């Protein structure tokens, strides 16, 4: 059994064949899928999808690229969405790739911290987006996320940062880029990562793994990530399936 621990099936790219996508996932052995919101509207959408499909679960939160929609009522509105199918606060965090303005980055940090506090109040784990913001992300986790558990989704940092993440009892999420020829540091990270610190993800419809690169990603393709993980770590696919599933069940209380 596999669990795709991060995707966006509410995306309009799935509007015409969502049921078929879920059926292909099931046939591939992907038994559970966690959908993450990035805005209040998409958080509502993933919660509704989780109500309608037994294999789907939801994460709710405001993505760092969507901070303009965040106001003093946002956390209250997110909290009102919580059901037994909501398993995380996310996708939240920092994204400095496009945002170069220092004041806007500080706003991202403030909203990130507010949502970490929401996760603490709701006793939920956290899914963190970190793009080109490794230093500030790690600092905030070390100072503001005490008592919380979570994952750095689509991990893109160094081995050194990963080791600090593991010290916090947090996970790294591994996606399609692990299968790319230009995957840079990620293969070295997964080789040294303890097996109880790794989750597998698709981030569908984005970042489709080889051999589907350039196409729409979908949860069934998380198996390709698992295969590459098994190859790099010299493990069997069955072992990778077993421990990544156990990790997902542990973090998200599935």
C-alpha positions as CSV (number, residue, x, y, z in Angstrom):
1,X,0.0,0.0,0.0
2,X,1.1,3.5,-0.8
3,X,-0.1,6.9,0.5
4,X,0.2,10.0,-1.5
5,X,0.7,12.5,1.3
6,X,0.5,15.7,-0.8
7,X,-1.6,16.7,-3.8
8,X,-4.1,19.1,-5.1
9,X,-7.0,17.2,-6.6
10,X,-9.3,20.2,-6.3
11,X,-7.3,21.7,-9.2
12,X,-9.3,22.4,-12.4
13,X,-6.9,20.1,-14.3
14,X,-8.9,17.2,-12.6
15,X,-12.3,18.6,-13.2
16,X,-13.2,16.3,-16.1
17,X,-11.8,13.0,-14.9
18,X,-11.3,13.1,-11.1
19,X,-13.1,9.8,-10.5
20,X,-10.9,8.1,-13.1
21,X,-7.8,9.6,-11.5
22,X,-8.8,8.1,-8.1
23,X,-9.6,4.8,-9.7
24,X,-6.1,4.6,-11.3
25,X,-4.6,5.5,-7.9
26,X,-6.5,2.6,-6.3
27,X,-5.3,0.2,-9.0
28,X,-1.7,1.3,-8.5
29,X,-2.0,0.5,-4.8
30,X,-2.4,4.1,-3.6
31,X,-5.1,3.6,-0.9
32,X,-5.1,7.0,0.8
33,X,-4.5,10.5,-0.6
34,X,-4.1,13.9,1.3
35,X,-5.3,17.0,-0.5
36,X,-3.9,20.3,0.6
37,X,-5.5,23.7,0.3
38,X,-3.6,26.9,-0.5
39,X,-6.4,29.5,-0.1
40,X,-9.6,29.6,2.0
41,X,-11.6,28.6,-1.1
42,X,-9.3,25.7,-2.0
43,X,-9.3,24.6,1.7
44,X,-13.1,24.4,1.5
45,X,-12.8,22.5,-1.8
46,X,-10.5,19.8,-0.4
47,X,-12.6,19.4,2.7
48,X,-15.7,18.8,0.5
49,X,-13.8,16.3,-1.7
50,X,-12.8,14.4,1.5
51,X,-16.4,14.2,2.5
52,X,-17.3,12.7,-0.9
53,X,-14.4,10.2,-1.4
54,X,-13.5,7.8,1.4
55,X,-9.8,7.6,0.3
56,X,-9.3,11.4,0.4
57,X,-8.2,13.5,3.4
58,X,-7.6,17.2,3.7
59,X,-5.1,19.8,4.8
60,X,-6.3,23.4,5.2
61,X,-4.2,26.5,5.2
62,X,-3.0,29.6,3.3
63,X,0.0,29.3,1.0
64,X,2.7,32.0,1.3
65,X,2.0,33.1,-2.3
66,X,-1.6,33.8,-1.2
67,X,-1.0,36.1,1.8
68,X,-3.0,39.0,0.4
69,X,-6.2,37.1,1.2
70,X,-5.2,36.6,4.8
71,X,-6.9,38.7,7.4
72,X,-7.8,38.6,11.1
73,X,-10.7,36.2,10.5
74,X,-8.8,33.7,8.3
75,X,-7.6,31.4,11.1
76,X,-11.1,31.3,12.6
77,X,-12.6,30.4,9.2
78,X,-10.0,27.7,8.8
79,X,-10.8,26.3,12.2
80,X,-14.5,26.1,11.3
81,X,-13.6,23.7,8.4
82,X,-12.1,21.1,10.7
83,X,-13.8,17.6,10.5
84,X,-12.4,14.2,11.2
85,X,-11.2,14.1,7.6
86,X,-9.0,17.2,8.1
87,X,-5.6,15.9,9.2
88,X,-3.2,18.8,8.9
89,X,-2.7,22.6,8.7
90,X,-1.1,23.3,5.3
91,X,0.1,24.1,2.9
92,X,1.7,26.9,4.8
93,X,5.2,28.3,5.0
94,X,7.6,30.6,3.1
95,X,8.3,31.2,-0.6
96,X,11.1,33.6,-1.4
97,X,11.5,32.4,-5.0
98,X,9.3,35.1,-6.5
99,X,9.0,37.4,-3.4
100,X,12.1,39.6,-3.2
101,X,10.7,42.4,-1.1
102,X,12.0,42.2,2.5
103,X,8.8,43.6,4.0
104,X,6.6,41.1,2.1
105,X,8.8,38.3,3.3
106,X,8.3,39.5,6.9
107,X,4.5,39.3,6.3
108,X,4.9,35.7,5.0
109,X,6.8,34.9,8.2
110,X,4.1,36.4,10.4
111,X,1.3,34.5,8.7
112,X,3.3,31.3,8.8
113,X,3.7,31.7,12.6
114,X,0.0,32.5,13.1
115,X,-0.9,29.3,11.3
116,X,1.6,27.3,13.3
117,X,-0.2,28.6,16.4
118,X,-3.5,27.5,14.8
119,X,-2.1,24.0,14.3
120,X,-1.1,24.0,18.0
121,X,-4.6,25.0,19.1
122,X,-6.2,22.4,16.9
123,X,-3.7,19.7,17.8
124,X,-2.9,19.0,14.1
125,X,0.4,18.4,12.4
126,X,1.7,20.9,9.8
127,X,2.7,20.7,6.1
128,X,5.3,23.3,5.3
129,X,6.1,24.9,1.9
130,X,9.7,26.1,1.8
131,X,11.1,27.4,-1.4
132,X,14.4,29.3,-1.4
133,X,13.8,30.1,2.3
134,X,15.6,27.3,4.1
135,X,17.3,29.4,6.7
136,X,14.2,31.4,7.8
137,X,12.0,28.3,7.6
138,X,14.3,26.3,9.9
139,X,14.7,29.2,12.3
140,X,10.9,29.5,12.6
141,X,10.4,25.8,13.1
142,X,13.1,25.8,15.8
143,X,11.6,28.7,17.7
144,X,7.9,28.8,16.9
145,X,6.9,25.1,16.2
146,X,7.8,23.6,19.6
147,X,5.4,20.8,20.4
148,X,4.3,20.5,16.8
149,X,5.0,17.7,14.3
150,X,5.1,18.1,10.5
151,X,6.8,17.7,7.2
152,X,8.8,19.9,4.9
153,X,6.8,19.2,1.7
154,X,8.7,18.7,-1.5
155,X,12.0,19.0,0.3
156,X,14.7,21.0,-1.6
157,X,17.2,21.8,1.1
158,X,20.6,20.5,1.9
159,X,21.7,17.4,3.9
160,X,22.7,19.7,6.7
161,X,19.3,21.4,6.9
162,X,17.6,18.0,6.7
163,X,19.5,16.7,9.7
164,X,18.3,19.7,11.7
165,X,14.7,18.9,10.6
166,X,15.1,15.4,11.8
167,X,16.3,16.6,15.2
168,X,12.9,18.3,15.5
169,X,11.1,15.0,14.9
170,X,9.9,16.3,11.6
171,X,9.7,14.6,8.2
172,X,10.7,15.4,4.7
173,X,8.4,14.9,1.8
174,X,9.9,13.5,-1.4
175,X,8.3,14.1,-4.8
176,X,8.9,13.8,-8.6
177,X,12.1,15.8,-8.6
178,X,13.8,12.9,-7.0
179,X,13.5,11.1,-10.3
180,X,14.9,14.0,-12.4
181,X,18.4,13.9,-13.8
182,X,19.1,17.3,-12.4
183,X,17.8,16.4,-8.9
184,X,20.9,18.0,-7.3
185,X,21.1,17.4,-3.6
186,X,17.9,15.4,-3.1
187,X,19.4,11.9,-3.8
188,X,22.1,12.5,-1.2
189,X,19.5,13.7,1.3
190,X,17.3,10.6,1.0
191,X,20.3,8.3,1.2
192,X,21.1,9.6,4.7
193,X,17.6,10.1,5.9
194,X,16.3,7.7,8.6
195,X,13.6,5.6,7.2
196,X,11.2,6.9,9.9
197,X,11.6,10.5,8.6
198,X,10.5,10.1,4.9
199,X,7.1,10.6,3.3
200,X,6.3,10.2,-0.4
201,X,4.2,12.7,-2.3
202,X,3.2,13.7,-5.8
203,X,2.2,17.4,-5.5
204,X,-0.2,16.6,-8.4
205,X,-1.0,18.1,-10.8
206,X,2.6,19.5,-10.6
207,X,6.1,17.9,-10.8
208,X,5.2,14.6,-12.5
209,X,8.0,12.1,-12.1
210,X,10.0,10.4,-14.8
211,X,8.7,8.8,-17.1
212,X,5.7,11.2,-17.0
213,X,7.7,14.4,-16.7
214,X,6.0,17.3,-18.5
215,X,2.6,15.7,-18.2
216,X,-0.2,16.2,-15.6
217,X,0.8,14.5,-12.4
218,X,-1.6,12.3,-10.5
219,X,-1.5,10.2,-7.3
220,X,-0.9,6.9,-9.1
221,X,2.5,8.2,-10.0
222,X,3.7,8.3,-6.4
223,X,4.8,4.7,-7.0
224,X,7.5,6.1,-9.3
225,X,8.8,8.2,-6.5
226,X,8.8,5.1,-4.3
227,X,10.7,3.1,-6.9
228,X,13.4,5.7,-7.1
229,X,13.7,5.9,-3.4
230,X,14.1,2.2,-3.2
231,X,16.8,2.3,-5.9
232,X,18.8,5.1,-4.2
233,X,18.6,3.5,-0.7
234,X,19.2,-0.1,-1.9
235,X,15.9,-1.2,-0.4
236,X,13.0,-3.2,-1.8
237,X,9.9,-1.4,-3.1
238,X,7.9,-3.4,-0.5
239,X,10.0,-2.0,2.3
240,X,9.6,1.6,1.0
241,X,5.9,1.2,0.7
242,X,5.7,-0.2,4.3
243,X,7.7,2.4,6.1
244,X,6.5,5.5,4.2
245,X,2.9,4.3,4.8
246,X,3.6,3.8,8.5
247,X,5.2,7.3,8.6
248,X,2.1,8.9,7.0
249,X,-0.2,7.0,9.3
250,X,1.8,8.2,12.3
251,X,2.0,11.8,11.4
252,X,-1.5,12.3,10.1
253,X,-3.2,9.8,12.5
254,X,-4.8,8.0,9.6
